[in-house]
Amino acid sequence: MSIPEPAGLLFASMFAGWNRLEARSRKDDFAQALSAKTADPLWMLARQWQFLELKGEDAATPIGAKLAYETAAPDQVQLGRQAFEQLNGVPLEVLVERETVDWDWRLRVRAGQHYERMARLRDPANADALISQARSTYALTRPTGTDWLRLDLATRRFVAFVENRAIDGKRLYDDVTGNSFTSTISGDWKAWFDHLYSQPTAAPGAWQPTRLDYEFRLRQGTPMPSGSLHAPSYRNGSVDWDTFVLDQAPATTFNATTSLPLTPVHARFAGQPMRRWWEFEDSAVDFGALDIAKTDLAKLVLVEFALVAGDDWFVIPLEADPNTLVRATGLEVQDCFGLRFTIHPARHLSSNPLEVWEMFALAPELRAGQSGDFLYVPPSAGVREESPILEEVRLARDEGANLVFGIEHTVPNSLGEPVAGLAQHLEFLRRRPAITASAASGDGESPNVTVEGAELEPPAKLQYVLATTVPANWIPYLATDEQNVVQGLPQRSVKLHRGAMVSTEVEGGLGAIAPHSRLLNGVEWIHEEAVGREGVRVELRRQRMRSAKGETFVWLGRKVGMGKGQARSGLRFDSVGDLGMTGSGS
């Protein structure tokens, strides 16, 4: 709306004015405005043209696909250096990780109580006679001699309370297994205990104590003698396709299959740009905020894939059975114009691995070998339940002492309950003089020892010590040389050998401190590269899992994770200082 020009020509030449109409909202609710509602289709087409959605790219959309693939099934597993054995339907994690379960005193009592419970349920007419026979023959009694003195105080109280009141499940199980004892329920009771835990029939061989990880191989029986799928370092508790490398070129027999017509769908991932302009992104993943250098080509390719070509990728669902090798041999795609295209595997284009882009191919164990052209679908259930930590050992480097310490943070007592490692060690050190005296006397009892003597002289202000003490649950590992032969050439590497600290906690208790956990008892040597600067944490837990067939498996398994950095033990040699200032480190 124009304004009439003023009478003064000078003012009109210097200023120009007009009126402008502005809309002002009288409401605080902007939901209707943000919804971008419109009743004008032409306006919507204009917006699509403005955002280049109508720009032709001479590209069609795939609407159908037919995939030709081959499958094979490994049927043998090798745990560590043991012989190959047949897969028996047990999930791979259970088969690799499971260990034997110790008969702690609480498990003995519970197994005996379940024998009485089964007697009352399965044979109520003879229940009293069966229970009386088992209690008189397999009554739980306390151990004698040094075995009793080695028990911790909590276990002593428990055993003293249930002595001659419960059935010793371990003794009963041993006789039932050896056919030395039979009853109407003994077979069912043994089957119950065997099903309680999944345990190996022989010594567990997959765990490699020198490397602190699991190692196993898979292969197909007779047609696959020259190679296998090798898992050289499995430690995270989840078996997936990237756990394996190719030991050699596996001579596997594949069964050809052609899938039914499939419908390609757009690939979806977190942080992907929205496909329409009025959709708001949640900013949970912001690829635009990545700090990328000019030489970081991997990140640049990732950002280009995510932001530029993210909507150009399609996926085709393919169902595969567990424990299956799947190899794609050809793909036929039909677009929206009715044209059909045949896509061959990338390996058919060139035999040079450097000229072929493969995303999920298994890498060869030897660099000179060729990667695999198939994907392995492991027989794992995926979801598992874990108990609280039963044992935890932390291996950390002490640069000041030039040692690696295995710190027993959590260890189980004789009842199978997890306790603090330091408290367990200190309690055992307090019992050591009585154990030593009992073993020397040979009577199995702790003798009464009295000490007579003159008054002790006051201690000196300065004290010389050969070495300061460290916490009792710190087990040292010393660096030693190891002779290796690689391709006929001798080489030397560093290997950590388990040592022992000397106990000075109590008078007369001098001696080497031994580890209390099974995690360190079986680790005499460790490769130096297995313990990095950040350290290593090894845990032992009870695991529970349901297989794809609905079976329940409970087992003992280990997990290896990253540590909490370097440690300071305070260990010093040949030191002189004020009395009381040369104690243990933290």
Summary of the structure (lengths in Angstrom):
residues: 586
radius of gyration: 35.9
end to end distance: 84.1
largest distance: 130.5
contacts: 1496
relative contact order: 0.14
helix: 25%
strand: 26%
